[in-house]
Amino acid sequence: MKNNGIVCIGSNYFSALNISEVAQEENFQQIIYDRSVANLKISDLDAHLEKTLFDVAPAKIFLNIGDVDIECDSFSVGEFVSKYEWALFNLHRKCKGCRIYILSVVSDAPCSKELNANLKNVAENFGCDFIDIASCKNENSGHEIFRALKNYMREFPIDFCEAMRCA
Protein backbone atom coordinates (compact mmCIF):
# COMPACT_ATOMS: atom_id res chain seq x y z
CA MET A 1 0.00 0.00 0.00
CA LYS A 2 1.25 3.45 -0.91
CA ASN A 3 0.93 6.40 1.43
CA ASN A 4 -0.39 9.76 0.25
CA GLY A 5 -3.03 8.14 -1.90
CA ILE A 6 -6.74 8.63 -2.38
CA VAL A 7 -9.22 6.91 -0.08
CA CYS A 8 -12.96 6.65 -0.65
CA ILE A 9 -15.13 5.83 2.34
CA GLY A 10 -18.85 5.30 2.18
CA SER A 11 -21.75 3.07 2.93
CA ASN A 12 -24.31 1.36 0.69
CA TYR A 13 -24.44 3.90 -2.13
CA PHE A 14 -20.70 4.43 -2.44
CA SER A 15 -19.76 0.78 -1.92
CA ALA A 16 -22.07 -0.25 -4.79
CA LEU A 17 -20.26 2.06 -7.23
CA ASN A 18 -16.95 0.12 -7.28
CA ILE A 19 -15.17 3.44 -7.69
CA SER A 20 -11.68 1.95 -8.06
CA GLU A 21 -12.87 -0.28 -10.93
CA VAL A 22 -14.53 2.69 -12.62
CA ALA A 23 -11.29 4.68 -12.22
CA GLN A 24 -9.40 1.87 -13.90
CA GLU A 25 -11.92 1.77 -16.78
CA GLU A 26 -11.51 5.55 -17.16
CA ASN A 27 -7.69 5.15 -17.34
CA PHE A 28 -7.15 7.13 -14.15
CA GLN A 29 -3.51 6.73 -13.21
CA GLN A 30 -3.62 7.21 -9.43
CA ILE A 31 -4.42 4.40 -7.03
CA ILE A 32 -7.71 4.67 -5.18
CA TYR A 33 -8.29 2.71 -2.00
CA ASP A 34 -11.99 2.01 -1.61
CA ARG A 35 -12.80 1.56 2.07
CA SER A 36 -16.56 1.64 1.57
CA VAL A 37 -18.67 -1.07 3.19
CA ALA A 38 -22.36 -1.86 3.06
CA ASN A 39 -24.48 -0.76 6.02
CA LEU A 40 -21.81 1.51 7.52
CA LYS A 41 -23.43 3.97 9.91
CA ILE A 42 -21.98 7.15 11.35
CA SER A 43 -21.85 5.52 14.81
CA ASP A 44 -19.51 2.83 13.40
CA LEU A 45 -17.35 5.19 11.36
CA ASP A 46 -14.61 5.87 13.95
CA ALA A 47 -13.95 2.15 14.47
CA HIS A 48 -14.00 1.56 10.70
CA LEU A 49 -11.50 4.37 10.13
CA GLU A 50 -9.21 3.00 12.82
CA LYS A 51 -9.15 -0.42 11.14
CA THR A 52 -8.97 0.61 7.49
CA LEU A 53 -7.76 4.15 6.96
CA PHE A 54 -5.03 5.44 9.21
CA ASP A 55 -2.41 2.92 8.07
CA VAL A 56 -2.73 4.28 4.52
CA ALA A 57 -1.90 7.89 5.53
CA PRO A 58 -3.99 9.33 2.68
CA ALA A 59 -3.49 12.66 0.96
CA LYS A 60 -7.19 12.88 0.06
CA ILE A 61 -10.31 11.36 1.58
CA PHE A 62 -13.72 11.28 -0.11
CA LEU A 63 -16.38 10.69 2.54
CA ASN A 64 -19.90 9.59 1.59
CA ILE A 65 -21.70 8.44 4.72
CA GLY A 66 -25.29 8.83 5.85
CA ASP A 67 -27.38 6.94 3.29
CA VAL A 68 -28.00 4.13 5.79
CA ASP A 69 -28.51 6.43 8.78
CA ILE A 70 -31.09 8.61 7.04
CA GLU A 71 -33.34 5.61 6.44
CA CYS A 72 -33.70 4.85 10.18
CA ASP A 73 -37.00 5.84 11.81
CA SER A 74 -35.18 7.55 14.68
CA PHE A 75 -32.90 9.61 12.40
CA SER A 76 -32.07 13.08 13.66
CA VAL A 77 -30.18 15.52 11.43
CA GLY A 78 -28.75 17.27 14.50
CA GLU A 79 -27.43 14.07 16.09
CA PHE A 80 -26.01 12.86 12.77
CA VAL A 81 -24.23 16.16 12.12
CA SER A 82 -22.79 16.13 15.63
CA LYS A 83 -21.33 12.63 15.11
CA TYR A 84 -20.09 13.66 11.66
CA GLU A 85 -18.25 16.64 13.15
CA TRP A 86 -16.61 14.34 15.70
CA ALA A 87 -15.47 12.00 12.92
CA LEU A 88 -14.01 14.97 11.01
CA PHE A 89 -12.23 16.17 14.12
CA ASN A 90 -10.60 12.73 14.45
CA LEU A 91 -9.72 12.63 10.76
CA HIS A 92 -8.04 16.03 10.93
CA ARG A 93 -6.20 15.00 14.08
CA LYS A 94 -4.89 11.68 12.76
CA CYS A 95 -4.45 12.55 9.08
CA LYS A 96 -2.59 15.81 9.27
CA GLY A 97 -2.31 17.58 5.93
CA CYS A 98 -4.97 15.37 4.38
CA ARG A 99 -7.60 17.03 2.20
CA ILE A 100 -11.12 15.89 3.06
CA TYR A 101 -14.01 16.00 0.63
CA ILE A 102 -17.54 15.58 1.99
CA LEU A 103 -19.91 14.10 -0.55
CA SER A 104 -23.63 14.69 -0.39
CA VAL A 105 -25.87 11.92 0.86
CA VAL A 106 -27.75 10.34 -2.02
CA SER A 107 -31.21 9.50 -0.74
CA ASP A 108 -34.88 10.01 -1.49
CA ALA A 109 -35.60 10.53 2.23
CA PRO A 110 -37.60 13.71 2.96
CA CYS A 111 -34.84 15.23 5.09
CA SER A 112 -32.00 14.59 2.61
CA LYS A 113 -31.94 18.22 1.39
CA GLU A 114 -31.75 19.47 4.98
CA LEU A 115 -28.99 16.98 5.77
CA ASN A 116 -26.96 17.93 2.70
CA ALA A 117 -27.33 21.64 3.50
CA ASN A 118 -25.99 20.88 6.99
CA LEU A 119 -23.12 18.82 5.56
CA LYS A 120 -22.21 21.70 3.26
CA ASN A 121 -22.00 23.98 6.32
CA VAL A 122 -19.94 21.40 8.19
CA ALA A 123 -17.53 21.24 5.24
CA GLU A 124 -17.08 25.02 5.33
CA ASN A 125 -16.60 25.06 9.11
CA PHE A 126 -14.05 22.21 9.09
CA GLY A 127 -11.97 23.33 6.12
CA CYS A 128 -13.28 20.60 3.84
CA ASP A 129 -14.77 20.71 0.36
CA PHE A 130 -18.39 19.75 -0.24
CA ILE A 131 -19.23 17.94 -3.47
CA ASP A 132 -22.86 17.45 -4.43
CA ILE A 133 -23.11 14.05 -6.09
CA ALA A 134 -26.87 13.65 -5.62
CA SER A 135 -27.50 15.06 -9.10
CA CYS A 136 -25.39 12.27 -10.66
CA LYS A 137 -27.82 9.56 -9.59
CA ASN A 138 -28.88 7.44 -12.58
CA GLU A 139 -28.29 4.02 -14.08
CA ASN A 140 -24.66 4.81 -15.01
CA SER A 141 -23.91 6.77 -11.87
CA GLY A 142 -20.56 5.11 -11.14
CA HIS A 143 -19.00 6.70 -14.20
CA GLU A 144 -20.82 10.01 -13.72
CA ILE A 145 -19.78 10.26 -10.09
CA PHE A 146 -16.20 9.35 -10.91
CA ARG A 147 -16.11 12.08 -13.56
CA ALA A 148 -17.48 14.55 -11.01
CA LEU A 149 -14.79 13.54 -8.50
CA LYS A 150 -11.88 13.09 -10.90
CA ASN A 151 -10.84 16.74 -10.95
CA TYR A 152 -10.61 16.69 -7.14
CA MET A 153 -8.65 13.43 -7.19
CA ARG A 154 -5.94 14.52 -9.61
CA GLU A 155 -2.48 15.45 -8.50
CA PHE A 156 -1.33 18.79 -9.80
CA PRO A 157 0.31 19.95 -11.92
CA ILE A 158 -1.08 17.78 -14.68
CA ASP A 159 0.64 17.19 -17.98
CA PHE A 160 -0.68 18.25 -21.40
CA CYS A 161 -2.22 14.85 -22.23
CA GLU A 162 -4.10 14.77 -18.93
CA ALA A 163 -5.30 18.35 -19.49
CA MET A 164 -6.72 17.34 -22.87
CA ARG A 165 -8.69 14.54 -21.17
CA CYS A 166 -10.23 17.10 -18.76
CA ALA A 167 -12.24 18.70 -21.55
Rosetta blueprint (number, residue, H / E / L):
1 M L
2 K L
3 N L
4 N L
5 G L
6 I E
7 V E
8 C E
9 I E
10 G E
11 S L
12 N H
13 Y H
14 F H
15 S H
16 A H
17 L H
18 N L
19 I H
20 S H
21 E H
22 V H
23 A H
24 Q H
25 E H
26 E L
27 N L
28 F L
29 Q L
30 Q L
31 I L
32 I E
33 Y E
34 D E
35 R L
36 S L
37 V L
38 A L
39 N L
40 L L
41 K L
42 I H
43 S H
44 D H
45 L H
46 D H
47 A H
48 H H
49 L H
50 E H
51 K H
52 T H
53 L L
54 F L
55 D L
56 V L
57 A L
58 P L
59 A L
60 K E
61 I E
62 F E
63 L E
64 N E
65 I L
66 G L
67 D L
68 V L
69 D H
70 I H
71 E H
72 C L
73 D L
74 S L
75 F L
76 S L
77 V H
78 G H
79 E H
80 F H
81 V H
82 S H
83 K H
84 Y H
85 E H
86 W H
87 A H
88 L H
89 F H
90 N H
91 L H
92 H H
93 R H
94 K H
95 C L
96 K L
97 G L
98 C L
99 R E
100 I E
101 Y E
102 I E
103 L E
104 S L
105 V L
106 V L
107 S L
108 D L
109 A L
110 P L
111 C L
112 S H
113 K H
114 E H
115 L H
116 N H
117 A H
118 N H
119 L H
120 K H
121 N H
122 V H
123 A H
124 E H
125 N H
126 F L
127 G L
128 C L
129 D E
130 F E
131 I E
132 D L
133 I L
134 A H
135 S H
136 C H
137 K L
138 N L
139 E L
140 N L
141 S H
142 G H
143 H H
144 E H
145 I H
146 F H
147 R H
148 A H
149 L H
150 K H
151 N H
152 Y H
153 M H
154 R L
155 E L
156 F L
157 P L
158 I L
159 D L
160 F H
161 C H
162 E H
163 A H
164 M H
165 R H
166 C H
167 A L
